[in-house]
Amino acid sequence: MHRRLHDQLNNIFNSTNYNHILLHGPKGSGKKYLIRKTLKISSLNNLEYDKLLYKKQNSVYFFDSYYINKYKKHFITFIKEICESDFDYKKHIIITNTELIQPHIFNFLRRFLEVNCENNKFIFICNSLRGSLEAIRSRCINLRVPYPSQEEYALFIKGFCKKSGVEYRTSFLKEKDIGKLQDIILLEHIGAEYVDNVQDFCSDIMENIKDYPKIQELVRNIIKNGFDSREVMKTFADYVYRQDVYRLVAEHDYKLALGYRELIHMESLFYKVHLLLK
């Protein structure tokens, strides 16, 4: 899947020197899968640097914007440590959901990328090119990852089903989010059912967008059920797919990282969404 982009990335990684990389494309198009396949990442270990959670395999580091925003000082310190150590081999620092990073961290990254360390390469992954991303975009090779063709997708799903011990069904093609589909197949292999409650929540919010008391009830239920607030917000932004909603989510992601109470924080966000969309 994404053979042309896979070959292009291979050529980049095999060259003696290359710029940092910015991968962008719609949610579920296979950006992380593409990077993991190209860098031959089979499994990632969950690690922690003084509360900052990240994943690692050999010389590849994975960070997510949520933990970067929440523990920004730890992130900056740790990135400097990574890049100032072990000069003899190449390191790849991958940051997912880059579009949600706070602006002042982009300013740090912009200055940091100007010192183009030969053996430290950043790979930024995002769903949309917007906002503060302009600060680093000009310093990166920009590659768009589209949804795979129907034929590519079918071949990929058949291979994944065979590997997972699940019988292939053409109905799998209806799910366009590659990561979600992999979860569905893996759960089916162990006899469990994938329940996408966050998507149901997004749908319910849109159906009741003019009825704020109903929205409050929906928000309280999703918090009570223990869903990750940041993931709910991001999923909702992708569900609506509007620039102004993305801005609201980025603003409230920052507030959550500052320690706002979760329920008040979520009600505040969806009240603004209610006013915006009603």
Backbone bond lengths (Angstrom), bond angles and torsions (degrees), N, CA, C in turn:
res aa  C-N    CA-C-N  psi(-1)  N-CA   C-N-CA  omega(-1)  CA-C   N-CA-C  phi
1 M - - - 1.465 - - 1.518 109.03 -
2 H 1.336 116.64 140.68 1.468 122.48 -176.15 1.533 110.51 54.86
3 R 1.343 116.06 44.48 1.464 120.09 -174.91 1.528 112.29 -58.62
4 R 1.350 115.84 -42.11 1.475 118.13 -178.40 1.525 110.85 -62.20
5 L 1.342 116.88 -45.02 1.468 120.29 179.32 1.520 110.94 -67.69
6 H 1.331 116.41 -36.22 1.464 120.83 177.48 1.529 110.04 -60.91
7 D 1.338 116.95 -46.25 1.466 121.09 178.76 1.529 111.21 -64.79
8 Q 1.341 115.47 -39.21 1.468 119.74 179.40 1.521 111.22 -63.36
9 L 1.336 116.82 -44.04 1.465 120.65 178.14 1.521 111.17 -66.04
10 N 1.319 116.93 -38.88 1.468 120.20 177.38 1.522 110.71 -59.33
11 N 1.336 116.24 -44.66 1.470 120.27 178.87 1.519 110.88 -62.18
12 I 1.345 116.08 -39.13 1.470 119.68 178.92 1.521 110.15 -64.70
13 F 1.342 116.83 -49.80 1.463 120.51 -176.62 1.531 112.76 -66.65
14 N 1.326 116.49 -25.14 1.471 119.83 -179.65 1.522 113.02 -86.56
15 S 1.332 117.11 -8.72 1.460 119.90 178.53 1.526 109.92 -75.49
16 T 1.311 116.43 160.75 1.466 120.51 -175.63 1.525 112.01 -67.07
17 N 1.318 116.27 -35.35 1.468 119.44 177.29 1.528 108.57 -150.51
18 Y 1.297 116.65 147.16 1.455 120.54 -179.40 1.525 108.72 -155.51
19 N 1.304 114.70 166.03 1.460 120.78 -177.43 1.535 110.02 -83.08
20 H 1.316 115.85 173.37 1.457 120.47 172.94 1.535 108.66 -67.50
21 I 1.328 117.39 166.69 1.461 121.15 -171.82 1.533 110.17 -126.45
22 L 1.319 115.86 137.44 1.466 122.00 174.28 1.526 107.83 -119.69
23 L 1.344 115.84 110.99 1.470 121.83 177.75 1.523 108.77 -99.29
24 H 1.318 117.14 125.17 1.464 119.74 178.98 1.520 109.55 -136.28
25 G 1.309 115.96 154.72 1.457 121.54 -179.00 1.515 109.50 164.57
26 P 1.323 118.11 169.17 1.472 121.22 -175.39 1.519 112.87 -61.71
27 K 1.319 115.58 153.96 1.459 122.27 178.88 1.529 109.78 -56.15
28 G 1.336 115.13 131.81 1.456 120.08 176.58 1.514 114.76 83.67
29 S 1.342 118.20 8.94 1.466 120.06 -177.84 1.530 113.06 -80.39
30 G 1.340 117.49 -9.60 1.459 120.10 175.44 1.523 114.87 103.16
31 K 1.333 117.26 27.63 1.469 120.69 -177.26 1.538 111.83 -65.45
32 K 1.339 115.37 -50.10 1.473 119.02 -179.87 1.529 111.02 -66.78
33 Y 1.322 116.41 -38.31 1.463 120.41 177.49 1.531 110.03 -59.78
34 L 1.329 116.71 -43.34 1.458 122.11 -179.39 1.531 111.39 -60.89
35 I 1.332 115.98 -45.77 1.468 119.68 -179.93 1.525 110.90 -65.92
36 R 1.330 116.62 -44.03 1.465 119.68 -178.93 1.520 111.24 -63.39
37 K 1.327 116.36 -38.72 1.463 120.46 178.89 1.526 110.81 -67.14
38 T 1.331 116.73 -43.75 1.464 120.53 -177.15 1.517 111.74 -67.78
39 L 1.338 116.97 -40.23 1.470 120.91 -179.99 1.532 112.50 -87.27
40 K 1.359 115.58 3.84 1.475 121.41 177.38 1.540 111.57 57.59
41 I 1.335 115.43 47.42 1.459 121.37 178.65 1.530 108.24 -91.31
42 S 1.312 117.36 111.80 1.467 121.01 -177.57 1.521 111.89 -92.04
43 S 1.327 117.40 -35.94 1.467 121.33 179.35 1.516 108.85 -153.26
44 L 1.328 115.16 152.41 1.463 120.43 -179.10 1.519 109.54 -122.28
45 N 1.320 116.68 137.71 1.461 121.61 176.77 1.521 109.67 -91.03
46 N 1.328 116.98 134.52 1.464 121.63 175.37 1.523 108.96 -81.83
47 L 1.332 116.05 122.96 1.461 121.29 -176.72 1.526 110.11 -131.18
48 E 1.321 115.76 172.19 1.465 120.78 -178.24 1.515 109.61 -141.02
49 Y 1.333 116.15 134.86 1.459 121.76 173.78 1.527 106.77 -118.38
50 D 1.330 116.26 96.50 1.462 121.83 178.70 1.540 111.07 47.49
51 K 1.342 117.30 57.84 1.474 127.22 179.24 1.536 113.76 83.26
52 L 1.324 117.91 -19.27 1.466 120.79 178.07 1.531 108.84 -78.35
53 L 1.336 116.79 113.64 1.462 120.65 -178.91 1.531 109.85 -85.85
54 Y 1.324 115.73 139.31 1.461 121.09 176.75 1.516 108.84 -154.44
55 K 1.341 115.76 170.95 1.461 121.11 178.69 1.527 108.91 -122.26
56 K 1.343 115.27 153.42 1.462 117.85 -174.35 1.516 110.73 -152.45
57 Q 1.322 115.26 142.99 1.461 122.28 165.55 1.518 107.07 -141.90
58 N 1.315 115.99 119.19 1.465 121.98 -177.82 1.526 110.23 53.11
59 S 1.333 118.00 -115.62 1.469 120.23 -176.53 1.527 112.19 -103.87
60 V 1.336 116.77 21.54 1.469 121.15 178.77 1.531 108.93 -111.77
61 Y 1.346 116.14 126.70 1.464 122.52 -179.10 1.525 108.88 -115.98
62 F 1.343 116.66 134.05 1.468 122.23 176.47 1.523 109.15 -113.68
63 F 1.341 116.54 125.41 1.457 122.29 174.70 1.524 108.55 -123.56
64 D 1.335 117.13 148.71 1.460 121.46 174.90 1.527 109.17 -113.91
65 S 1.336 116.13 147.49 1.463 120.80 -174.76 1.526 112.49 -58.83
66 Y 1.339 117.81 -31.41 1.461 119.20 -177.46 1.524 110.82 -59.96
67 Y 1.332 117.38 -48.89 1.464 120.54 -178.28 1.526 111.51 -74.12
68 I 1.330 116.64 -29.19 1.468 119.82 175.02 1.523 109.63 -63.58
69 N 1.342 117.23 -46.00 1.466 120.89 179.12 1.529 111.81 -64.73
70 K 1.328 116.21 -39.50 1.459 120.61 -175.06 1.527 112.12 -73.84
71 Y 1.326 116.54 -35.78 1.474 121.17 -177.31 1.524 109.57 -125.20
72 K 1.323 115.10 56.78 1.463 120.43 -171.94 1.533 113.15 -62.59
73 K 1.328 117.46 -39.31 1.472 119.54 -179.72 1.522 110.51 -65.99
74 H 1.340 116.30 -40.51 1.460 119.88 178.04 1.531 110.56 -64.59
75 F 1.344 115.80 -39.62 1.463 120.08 -179.86 1.525 110.64 -62.25
76 I 1.331 116.67 -48.36 1.462 120.48 -178.47 1.524 110.80 -60.85
77 T 1.335 116.12 -44.47 1.473 120.07 178.97 1.515 111.01 -62.69
78 F 1.333 116.48 -44.55 1.457 120.65 -176.32 1.528 111.51 -67.91
79 I 1.331 117.28 -40.67 1.467 120.67 178.64 1.528 110.04 -60.38
80 K 1.316 116.40 -41.69 1.471 119.30 178.18 1.523 110.75 -63.30
81 E 1.327 116.21 -41.30 1.467 120.15 178.44 1.529 111.39 -62.26
82 I 1.321 116.11 -44.59 1.474 120.47 179.89 1.522 110.68 -59.68
83 C 1.325 115.27 -48.06 1.456 120.13 -173.62 1.520 113.34 -75.70
84 E 1.321 117.40 -19.40 1.467 120.42 -179.45 1.522 112.60 -96.64
85 S 1.337 116.65 5.18 1.464 119.99 -178.99 1.523 110.54 -119.91
86 D 1.316 115.76 158.60 1.467 122.23 173.46 1.525 112.43 50.75
87 F 1.317 116.03 66.56 1.463 120.91 -176.44 1.524 113.43 -73.03
88 D 1.316 117.26 -11.10 1.465 120.07 -171.80 1.525 114.28 -83.36
89 Y 1.328 118.73 -8.03 1.458 118.78 178.53 1.529 110.05 -139.08
90 K 1.333 113.64 156.16 1.469 120.01 -175.19 1.528 111.14 -78.87
91 K 1.327 115.94 136.74 1.466 121.76 177.88 1.528 109.00 -117.55
92 H 1.332 116.12 141.18 1.459 121.91 176.01 1.521 108.60 -115.42
93 I 1.318 116.15 125.78 1.460 122.95 -179.64 1.527 107.36 -112.45
94 I 1.331 116.40 110.44 1.459 121.75 -173.16 1.529 109.26 -105.87
95 I 1.323 116.20 127.86 1.468 121.41 -179.73 1.524 108.44 -119.18
96 T 1.342 116.27 119.43 1.464 121.01 -178.53 1.526 111.24 -97.28
97 N 1.334 116.05 157.97 1.478 122.43 -177.48 1.530 110.76 54.11
98 T 1.312 114.85 43.93 1.467 120.61 -172.67 1.521 112.56 -60.45
99 E 1.334 117.79 -30.84 1.461 120.03 -175.63 1.522 113.10 -64.24
100 L 1.344 118.00 -15.33 1.461 121.39 -178.76 1.535 113.21 -95.43
101 I 1.315 117.28 2.06 1.469 119.88 178.98 1.525 109.94 -68.93
102 Q 1.332 116.22 143.26 1.466 121.69 -179.69 1.538 110.31 -68.26
103 P 1.356 116.80 145.89 1.471 121.05 -174.16 1.524 114.91 -54.72
104 H 1.348 118.46 -39.37 1.472 118.12 -176.16 1.529 111.60 -70.27
105 I 1.346 117.97 -22.41 1.463 119.58 174.75 1.520 109.41 -75.23
106 F 1.336 116.88 -35.10 1.461 119.69 172.61 1.525 110.43 -59.93
107 N 1.327 116.93 -38.78 1.470 119.82 179.08 1.521 110.83 -63.07
108 F 1.344 116.71 -40.77 1.470 120.07 175.44 1.530 110.42 -61.93
109 L 1.343 116.43 -46.74 1.466 120.19 -178.32 1.521 111.25 -64.02
110 R 1.327 116.66 -38.97 1.469 120.17 179.41 1.521 110.36 -58.75
111 R 1.332 115.99 -47.50 1.471 119.51 179.54 1.523 110.78 -67.28
112 F 1.322 116.20 -38.11 1.463 120.84 -177.35 1.530 110.95 -66.89
113 L 1.338 116.57 -38.71 1.467 120.32 -178.71 1.518 112.35 -70.86
114 E 1.326 116.50 -21.56 1.463 119.57 178.50 1.523 111.27 -63.70
115 V 1.342 115.79 -30.31 1.461 120.39 173.54 1.524 105.67 -87.87
116 N 1.331 115.67 88.67 1.465 120.82 -170.43 1.520 110.52 -76.87
117 C 1.338 115.23 82.94 1.461 120.48 179.96 1.520 109.09 -63.58
118 E 1.292 116.97 125.71 1.462 121.79 -173.07 1.525 112.63 -59.10
119 N 1.316 117.45 -36.19 1.461 120.32 -174.75 1.530 114.34 -104.13
120 N 1.324 117.89 12.57 1.470 121.44 177.78 1.523 108.90 -124.66
121 K 1.318 116.68 108.61 1.462 120.47 -176.83 1.527 110.53 -117.92
122 F 1.328 115.98 128.20 1.457 121.87 178.32 1.534 109.43 -93.31
123 I 1.334 115.71 140.09 1.463 121.89 173.87 1.533 106.68 -124.48
124 F 1.322 116.46 114.64 1.465 122.11 -178.55 1.531 108.62 -100.53
125 I 1.343 116.62 132.23 1.460 121.74 -178.69 1.528 108.79 -121.26
126 C 1.336 116.93 127.49 1.464 119.46 -178.50 1.524 110.12 -150.23
127 N 1.334 116.05 161.13 1.459 121.32 178.40 1.524 112.23 -85.37
128 S 1.321 116.73 -30.34 1.463 119.20 -177.28 1.521 109.87 -144.35
129 L 1.328 115.57 149.29 1.463 121.70 177.06 1.522 107.99 -93.25
130 R 1.312 116.44 107.68 1.459 118.58 -176.18 1.519 109.94 -157.79
131 G 1.325 115.68 164.18 1.463 122.23 172.45 1.512 114.47 57.10
132 S 1.325 114.94 -131.48 1.463 122.14 -171.91 1.519 114.10 -68.77
133 L 1.332 116.99 -8.71 1.470 119.39 178.52 1.522 112.18 -57.46
134 E 1.330 117.08 -24.58 1.462 120.19 179.24 1.524 111.43 -58.44
135 A 1.343 116.39 -26.04 1.467 120.22 -178.66 1.523 112.39 -64.28
136 I 1.322 117.64 -27.80 1.467 120.14 -178.02 1.526 112.65 -115.99
137 R 1.315 116.82 -13.57 1.473 120.25 -172.87 1.521 112.16 -57.96
138 S 1.323 117.62 -41.74 1.473 121.21 -176.68 1.523 112.46 -69.84
139 R 1.338 116.92 -13.35 1.465 120.95 -179.28 1.524 112.39 -97.87
140 C 1.335 116.07 8.86 1.467 120.52 -174.25 1.525 111.77 -128.45
141 I 1.322 114.78 156.55 1.453 121.59 165.42 1.528 106.30 -77.39
142 N 1.323 117.44 120.68 1.465 121.47 -176.83 1.529 110.36 -95.26
143 L 1.334 116.59 121.10 1.463 121.04 179.05 1.530 109.61 -127.28
144 R 1.324 116.34 126.48 1.462 120.11 177.57 1.525 109.37 -94.12
145 V 1.339 115.47 133.21 1.461 121.84 178.49 1.528 107.67 -108.53
146 P 1.334 118.01 103.71 1.478 119.97 -179.87 1.528 110.31 -81.74
147 Y 1.321 116.17 172.49 1.457 118.80 169.66 1.530 108.07 -61.89
148 P 1.320 117.83 140.86 1.475 119.36 178.44 1.516 110.66 -66.12
149 S 1.330 116.06 158.74 1.460 119.94 175.52 1.531 108.88 -65.78
150 Q 1.320 116.07 161.70 1.469 121.05 179.99 1.525 110.88 -58.10
151 E 1.324 115.88 -40.57 1.469 120.24 -179.24 1.527 110.92 -66.79
152 E 1.346 116.30 -45.99 1.471 120.75 177.85 1.520 111.01 -58.63
153 Y 1.334 115.08 -45.69 1.455 120.98 -176.22 1.531 111.00 -63.87
154 A 1.347 115.61 -42.69 1.470 120.39 -180.00 1.529 110.62 -62.32
155 L 1.326 117.18 -43.15 1.467 120.96 179.01 1.526 110.95 -63.38
156 F 1.333 115.61 -41.23 1.465 120.17 179.68 1.531 110.65 -63.80
157 I 1.338 116.06 -46.04 1.471 120.40 -178.51 1.530 110.68 -64.14
158 K 1.338 116.99 -42.13 1.464 120.29 178.89 1.527 110.61 -59.34
159 G 1.345 115.98 -43.88 1.462 120.16 178.95 1.515 112.28 -64.66
160 F 1.330 116.22 -41.00 1.470 120.14 -179.35 1.529 110.67 -69.01
161 C 1.346 116.70 -38.71 1.474 120.36 177.40 1.529 110.37 -62.40
162 K 1.322 116.69 -45.10 1.465 121.29 -179.59 1.525 110.47 -60.60
163 K 1.333 115.51 -43.65 1.464 120.58 179.57 1.525 111.14 -66.00
164 S 1.339 117.64 -33.84 1.462 122.37 -176.33 1.522 113.45 -89.43
165 G 1.335 117.08 -8.31 1.466 120.13 -179.84 1.511 113.47 76.12
166 V 1.345 116.99 30.33 1.467 122.35 179.56 1.524 108.37 -117.62
167 E 1.313 117.45 137.67 1.463 121.15 179.40 1.528 110.41 -69.58
168 Y 1.325 115.02 130.93 1.464 120.49 -179.62 1.533 110.80 -68.67
169 R 1.339 115.75 138.49 1.464 121.73 175.16 1.526 109.01 -132.39
170 T 1.322 116.92 140.50 1.465 119.98 -179.82 1.528 111.58 -63.48
171 S 1.336 117.57 -21.72 1.473 120.87 178.86 1.525 111.69 -63.95
172 F 1.348 117.19 -21.80 1.464 120.20 177.32 1.530 111.13 -61.08
173 L 1.334 116.62 -27.61 1.463 120.53 -177.38 1.526 112.48 -65.74
174 K 1.335 117.06 -18.28 1.469 120.46 -179.36 1.526 112.14 -70.64
175 E 1.339 117.43 -25.81 1.464 121.31 179.57 1.531 108.83 -86.66
176 K 1.332 116.74 113.88 1.462 121.50 -173.75 1.529 113.62 -91.06
177 D 1.330 117.42 -11.73 1.461 120.33 178.99 1.532 108.23 -87.22
178 I 1.328 116.95 109.88 1.461 121.72 -173.16 1.526 111.64 -61.27
179 G 1.341 116.95 -44.33 1.463 120.51 -179.88 1.517 111.63 -62.31
180 K 1.322 115.99 -42.85 1.471 120.53 179.90 1.525 110.46 -64.72
181 L 1.339 116.63 -42.11 1.462 120.03 -179.30 1.532 110.94 -62.75
182 Q 1.330 117.02 -39.83 1.462 119.73 177.59 1.528 110.46 -60.53
183 D 1.341 116.46 -41.02 1.470 120.45 177.57 1.526 110.73 -62.10
184 I 1.349 116.65 -43.06 1.461 121.20 -179.56 1.526 110.47 -60.04
185 I 1.328 116.84 -45.68 1.469 121.52 -177.93 1.522 111.12 -66.79
186 L 1.340 116.68 -42.91 1.463 120.15 -179.71 1.525 111.46 -64.90
187 L 1.343 116.50 -39.15 1.461 120.26 177.65 1.528 111.01 -67.33
188 E 1.319 116.32 -37.98 1.464 120.06 178.37 1.536 110.24 -63.63
189 H 1.315 116.01 -34.67 1.470 120.72 179.70 1.532 111.63 -60.50
190 I 1.340 116.66 -33.61 1.469 119.38 -179.57 1.533 111.59 -100.27
191 G 1.338 116.25 10.14 1.458 120.38 174.99 1.514 114.35 82.27
192 A 1.338 117.69 18.78 1.467 121.35 179.41 1.526 109.27 -105.82
193 E 1.326 115.86 161.31 1.463 121.12 -178.68 1.518 109.97 -111.30
194 Y 1.334 116.14 136.87 1.461 121.25 177.11 1.532 108.88 -80.29
195 V 1.321 115.90 122.88 1.466 120.73 178.62 1.524 108.45 -116.42
196 D 1.310 115.80 113.59 1.465 120.40 -174.65 1.526 109.91 -95.05
197 N 1.331 116.55 71.10 1.464 120.77 -176.19 1.524 112.70 -65.22
198 V 1.328 117.60 -30.64 1.462 119.70 -179.10 1.527 110.01 -67.00
199 Q 1.337 116.53 -39.48 1.462 119.58 176.23 1.536 110.62 -64.17
200 D 1.340 115.81 -39.46 1.472 119.45 176.63 1.524 110.33 -61.70
201 F 1.336 115.89 -40.56 1.464 121.60 178.11 1.536 110.51 -60.74
202 C 1.337 116.98 -45.46 1.462 121.19 179.52 1.526 110.68 -60.45
203 S 1.321 115.49 -43.35 1.461 120.42 178.88 1.526 111.22 -63.29
204 D 1.340 117.05 -43.32 1.472 121.23 179.87 1.531 111.37 -64.03
205 I 1.337 116.24 -39.92 1.475 119.90 178.39 1.532 109.60 -59.39
206 M 1.336 116.42 -48.05 1.466 119.62 -177.63 1.525 111.56 -65.00
207 E 1.327 117.12 -35.06 1.466 120.29 179.55 1.528 111.80 -70.20
208 N 1.345 116.06 -25.51 1.469 120.30 -176.59 1.529 112.18 -115.76
209 I 1.348 116.09 27.13 1.461 120.15 -171.28 1.539 112.73 -61.29
210 K 1.334 118.69 -24.36 1.470 120.87 179.83 1.523 113.10 -89.79
211 D 1.318 116.34 -6.55 1.473 121.53 -175.30 1.529 109.17 -113.04
212 Y 1.362 116.40 88.09 1.468 118.44 -173.44 1.528 113.46 -64.97
213 P 1.347 121.09 -38.29 1.475 119.18 175.75 1.537 112.50 -56.13
214 K 1.327 117.04 -36.85 1.462 120.47 177.14 1.532 110.47 -67.11
215 I 1.333 116.24 -39.35 1.470 120.12 177.84 1.524 109.98 -62.89
216 Q 1.349 117.30 -42.34 1.472 120.61 176.81 1.525 111.35 -56.70
217 E 1.320 115.81 -42.85 1.465 120.33 179.54 1.528 110.84 -63.13
218 L 1.332 116.89 -43.18 1.467 121.23 179.44 1.523 111.26 -63.60
219 V 1.342 116.23 -42.74 1.472 120.54 179.54 1.522 110.81 -63.42
220 R 1.327 117.19 -44.08 1.472 120.29 -179.63 1.520 111.50 -63.58
221 N 1.329 116.50 -36.46 1.465 119.82 178.49 1.518 111.69 -66.37
222 I 1.331 116.13 -41.10 1.468 118.27 -176.88 1.527 110.53 -71.35
223 I 1.335 117.72 -32.81 1.473 120.77 175.23 1.526 109.42 -69.37
224 K 1.330 116.38 -44.43 1.465 121.41 -178.95 1.528 111.58 -59.96
225 N 1.335 116.35 -33.55 1.463 120.77 -178.93 1.522 113.36 -81.67
226 G 1.336 116.96 1.22 1.460 120.62 170.34 1.512 116.11 83.28
227 F 1.340 118.41 20.89 1.460 119.76 178.70 1.524 110.42 -74.54
228 D 1.326 115.99 150.74 1.464 122.10 178.03 1.530 108.77 -70.70
229 S 1.332 117.05 116.18 1.472 121.53 -174.27 1.519 112.13 -59.71
230 R 1.303 115.02 -40.34 1.462 118.89 -177.82 1.528 110.51 -65.47
231 E 1.334 117.05 -39.97 1.460 121.33 179.05 1.533 110.68 -67.91
232 V 1.342 116.30 -37.22 1.465 120.51 177.02 1.533 110.16 -61.90
233 M 1.320 116.28 -46.36 1.473 120.29 -178.90 1.519 110.83 -61.51
234 K 1.327 116.18 -46.43 1.460 120.07 -177.63 1.525 110.80 -65.29
235 T 1.340 116.35 -41.93 1.465 119.77 178.40 1.524 110.71 -61.45
236 F 1.344 115.78 -40.20 1.460 119.60 179.26 1.532 110.85 -63.92
237 A 1.333 116.72 -42.50 1.467 119.95 179.38 1.526 110.70 -61.52
238 D 1.346 116.19 -42.15 1.470 119.72 177.85 1.528 111.23 -67.00
239 Y 1.340 115.63 -33.88 1.473 120.87 -179.11 1.535 110.20 -66.25
240 V 1.330 116.35 -44.16 1.465 120.68 -178.55 1.526 111.09 -78.85
241 Y 1.357 114.91 -37.83 1.464 123.33 177.38 1.528 111.97 56.23
242 R 1.352 114.36 55.37 1.450 120.68 176.14 1.516 109.44 -128.96
243 Q 1.331 116.41 139.74 1.458 121.85 -176.38 1.527 111.82 -58.62
244 D 1.353 117.33 -43.16 1.464 119.80 -176.73 1.529 111.35 -68.29
245 V 1.339 117.60 -31.17 1.466 120.08 176.90 1.527 110.16 -72.16
246 Y 1.333 117.59 -38.58 1.466 120.89 174.87 1.530 110.75 -57.93
247 R 1.334 116.41 -40.98 1.475 119.82 179.93 1.525 110.80 -63.19
248 L 1.333 116.77 -43.54 1.467 120.64 178.14 1.529 111.28 -61.18
249 V 1.321 116.62 -42.68 1.464 120.57 -179.76 1.525 110.67 -64.33
250 A 1.328 117.35 -43.36 1.466 120.62 178.50 1.532 111.02 -60.81
251 E 1.334 116.25 -41.56 1.470 121.41 178.62 1.536 110.88 -62.51
252 H 1.323 117.14 -43.91 1.456 120.57 -177.30 1.529 112.15 -78.84
253 D 1.319 117.49 -25.18 1.463 120.66 172.75 1.531 109.37 -61.82
254 Y 1.330 115.87 -40.46 1.460 121.66 177.25 1.526 110.63 -64.12
255 K 1.326 117.53 -43.05 1.469 121.12 179.94 1.534 110.97 -64.68
256 L 1.322 116.43 -39.49 1.463 119.89 178.18 1.526 110.11 -62.29
257 A 1.328 116.37 -40.95 1.467 120.88 178.96 1.526 111.73 -64.15
258 L 1.345 116.89 -26.61 1.468 120.72 178.97 1.529 112.17 -79.40
259 G 1.333 116.74 -8.16 1.458 119.92 175.17 1.517 114.83 103.84
260 Y 1.338 118.00 18.42 1.459 119.91 176.04 1.529 110.58 -59.48
261 R 1.336 116.41 146.33 1.470 119.39 175.41 1.522 109.19 -61.31
262 E 1.314 115.67 134.12 1.461 121.36 -168.66 1.531 113.06 -60.78
263 L 1.322 117.52 -46.87 1.458 120.25 -176.04 1.528 111.07 -65.64
264 I 1.342 116.28 -47.77 1.468 120.15 179.83 1.525 109.94 -61.33
265 H 1.305 115.22 -41.71 1.463 122.11 -179.85 1.534 111.03 -60.10
266 M 1.333 117.28 -47.07 1.455 121.43 -178.65 1.528 111.44 -68.88
267 E 1.337 117.12 -39.69 1.466 120.05 178.31 1.531 110.70 -64.69
268 S 1.324 115.73 -37.34 1.458 120.20 177.78 1.525 110.86 -62.39
269 L 1.335 116.27 -45.74 1.461 120.39 179.45 1.523 110.96 -59.77
270 F 1.336 117.04 -50.41 1.456 118.86 -173.91 1.524 112.74 -75.85
271 Y 1.335 117.77 -19.44 1.466 119.39 171.28 1.528 109.22 -67.27
272 K 1.334 116.45 -42.42 1.475 120.03 177.93 1.527 111.01 -65.59
273 V 1.343 115.77 -38.76 1.469 119.49 176.89 1.530 109.90 -63.72
274 H 1.349 115.73 -41.78 1.471 121.73 177.41 1.543 110.70 -56.98
275 L 1.329 117.39 -45.98 1.468 121.26 179.63 1.524 110.76 -66.96
276 L 1.319 115.71 -36.25 1.472 120.50 -176.11 1.536 111.96 -70.67
277 L 1.328 116.49 -40.32 1.453 121.02 -169.24 1.527 115.27 -104.35
278 K 1.329 117.29 -12.25 1.476 117.54 -173.30 1.544 111.30 -68.85
